[in-house]
Amino acid sequence: MTTTRQLIRVGHSPDPDDAFMFHALANDKIDTGEYTFEHELVDIETLNRRALEGELELTAVSLHGYAYLTDKYVLCPCGASMGDGYGPMVIARAPQSLDQVRTGTIAVPGTRTTAYLALRLCLDHDFRYVVVPFDEIIAAVEAGAWQGQPIDAGLIIHEGQLTYADRGLELIIDLGKWWLEETGYPLPLGANALRRDLGPEACHEVNRLLKQSIEYALAHRLEALDYAMQFGRDLNPDRADTFVGMYVNDWTLDFGERGREAVRLLLKRGHEAGVIPHDVEPEFVD
């Protein structure tokens, strides 16, 4: 008798750390039992927006984006991307003060990204911005424009944090470092979330499989890195290993209480600053 397997559509970013994390699920390295996983690689701002419609059963989300999804999604305890003293960066063609950043036009990867929220909190000020695809921000900063709009600085995420200096660009501020100095906590950037209508049992099991995938990657690092390298724009193997190590580590296996508190604090500060319109209490899969 053939058993129908439940389809879990997965959305994650086309970058090395997410690819590393999902390697085992994407390449049939673990037994997924009654579940079949179908992967879509999409930039994080698009995933944040798609999640508003509940399109995917399992999706990567920005922690800022999650604030608008609590009716549809619950956070996985595993799969976090935490900036522990490092994170999204503001870069420019020449050194700038934060006052100059406040008055310029900044290329950002999306307004529901945690990077955008962290910059709003850091500047304590609204600012002019242009939304630019994350993998085009460095080029936009170099050119000083994007699609005819002036660009004075750029807010970079993903592997751009390791490659911007190769292009002769200047670091203005590292928001992960700023957040750690400001709060004493790591900056919770991204997470994975499960659609609530799967039900508690399925959410528990899919979360278990996700954690197993992460554990497999960490135990088979070279194999998983080889797979992840195809998503590493301008990264050589050493840099890809460094980048993956930044965002797939003990935090990724489990937020832990300290990580969960960091999420609560980020969302609380976002609400107090008027960026997030309502108070949010994060909820995690049991």
N, C-alpha and C positions, 0 to 999 in steps of 0.2 A: 504493500500500500504506500503510495507516494504522499509524503507530508508536505503541505504548502508552507514554504518559508516566508516569514514576514520581511518585507522590504524596508530597509532603513536607508533613506537618502541622506547623504552626508555632504555638508558644505564646509570647505576650509580654504585658507589662503594658498595661493601658488608660491609658497616660499619654503626654504629648506627646513625650518623647525616644524612646521605643520606636516610637511611631507614625511619627515623623520618619524614623527609621532604616529602617523597613520599608515606607515609602511606595512606593518603586519596585516592590517585589515584590508589594505588596498591590493596586496599581493598574496593573499591566501596563506599566510604564514601561521595562522592560528585557527582552531576550530570554532566557528561562529554559531554552531548549533542550529537553532531554528530561525536564524536571522541571515539575511543577505544584505550586504552593504554595497551601495552604489554611490560613487564619489563624484562630486562636482568641485572644481577648483575655481574659485571666484574671489576677487579682492574683498577685503573685510568690510568696506563701506557698503558694497552691494549686498553682502550677506546680512549686515545690520538692517538694511532696508527691506530685503526679502523676508526676513524673520518677522516683520510686522504683519505679514500675511500668513505666517505659519507654514511656509512652503516646504521646509525640510524637517525631517524628524530629528536629525542631529546636526547642529550647525555651530561653527565657530562664531563667536560674537565678541565685540568690544564690551568691556564692563560698562562703559558709558552707554553703548547701545542697549545693553540688557535692561537698563532703567526703564525703557519703553516697551519691554516685552514680557513683563512679569505675569501678565494674564495668560500668556501662551506657552512660556518656557520656564524650566527650572534648571539651575546650574548643576553641572557635573562637578563632583569634588576633585576629579582629576582632569588633566588637560589644560591647566592654567599656563599662561605666559606672564611671568612676573619679572619686572625690572628691578633687580635687587642692587640698587646703587647705580643703575644705568637704565636707559630707556630712550624714548623718542627725543630727537634733537632738533633745535633750531639752528640752521646754518645760513650763511650769507657769503657774498663774494668778498667782503672785507669785514673787519671787526666792527661790531655795533654794540651800543649799550642797550639795555632793556627798554629804556625810554625811546630809543630810535626804533626798536622792534614794535613798540606800542603804536607808533605813528605811521609805520610803513604798511605795505600790503604783503601778506604772507600766503604762500602756497600751502594748502593743507590737504591731507588725504581724505577728508570727509568730516562732517560736523557731528557725526555720531561715534567717531573714533575716540578712544581714551586719550590719544595724543592731543586731540583738539581740546577735550575737557581739561587735561592737565595744563595746557598752555593758557587757557582762560584763567585757571586758578593761579598759576604762576604770575601772570601779568596783572591779575586783579583788575581786569579792564577788558572791555570788548575791543575788538580790533578788526581792521579790514582784512578780508581773506578772499582767496580764489580757490575753489575746490579743483584739485589737479590729481589725476591718477597717481597712486603712490610711487609707481616706477618711472614717472616722468618728472617728479619734483626736482631732482638734482639738475636735470637738463634745463628746467625752467629757471632755476636760480642762476645757473651759468649764463643763460641768455638774457636774464633780467626781464623776461616777459613770457607769457603763455597765452596763445590765441589772441594776441593783440592787447592783453592786459598786463600792466606792469607788475613785476614781482621783485620785492626787496629782500625777502628771506623765504626760507622753506622749512616746513615741519616734516622731518623725515622719520620713517618707520622701517621695519624689516632690515634687510642687509645693507641698506644705505648708511646705517650707523657705522659700518666698518669701511665703507668705500668712498665717502664724501671727500676725504682729505686727498685721495688720489687725483681728484679733479681740481685741486688748488683752492677748495672752499674752506671757510672758517667756521669753527664751532662757536656759537653764541651762548647756548646753554643746553645742558643735558637735563631733561626734565625728570628722569629717574633719580639722578643724583640730587637734584633740587628737592624732590618729594621726600627722599630719605632724610635729608637734612632738616626739612620742614616738619616731618611727622615721626621720624624714627621707624617708618614702615617701608617695605618694598612697594613699588607701584604696580598694582594689579592691572595689567593691560588687556589681556584677552582670556576667554574661557570657552568651554564648549557647553552647549545647552541642549536639553532634550525637550521635545514637545510634550506638554502635559497630558494631552489626550491619548498618549501611548499607555498610560496607566502606571501605577507604582511598580508592578512586577516587571514590566518590560523596561521601564526606565532603569531599575536596579540592574537588570541583566545587561543592557546595552552599556551602561556605565562600567560594569565589570569587564566587558570585552574591550572597551576603550582603554581601561587601565592595563589590561593584559597586552594590548598593542604597544603601549608606551614602555612597559617592562621588557617586552621582546626587543624593541629598538635599543634600549639601553644595554641589554645583554648581548646584542649582536650589532654593536656600534658601527663597525666598518661596513657591514652589509647594508644597514639602514642609511648610512651616510652616502654610500654609492648611489642608492635610489634618490636620496634627497638632493644630490648634487645637480641633477637636471633642472632643479628649480632655483639654483643659486646664481642669479645674475651677477656677473663680475666677481664671483667668489672662486678662489682656488681651493683645493681640498683643505688646507690648513685653516683658512678663513671660514670655510663652511663648518668645519669642526668647532671652531671658536663660537660661531654664531649659534649653532645648535646647542652648544653647552650653555650659552647665555639663557636660552628660553626653553630647554627641555632638561629638567633636573629634578631634584627632590620636590620643589614646588609643584612640578607638573604631575608627579605621582599623587599628590594630595595637597590641597590648599593648607590644611592644618588650621588650627584655631587662629594662629597669627595671620595667616593669609586671608582667612574669612573676615577677621577684624579689619584688615587692610581694605577689603572690598567695601565693608560697611562704612569705613571712614571716607573713602573716595566718594561714594554715593552721597553721604551726608554733606561733605564739603561742596559737592556739585550742586546740591539742593540749596544749601545756605547761600551760595554765590548766585543763585538765580538761573543757573544753566540748566539744571534738571528741574522740571516744573513741579514735582511732587516728591515727598519723602519715600524712600525705597528701602525695604528690608529684604536683603537677598535671601533666597531660598535654595537649598541644595538637595540633590537626590539623596534619599536616605541610604 
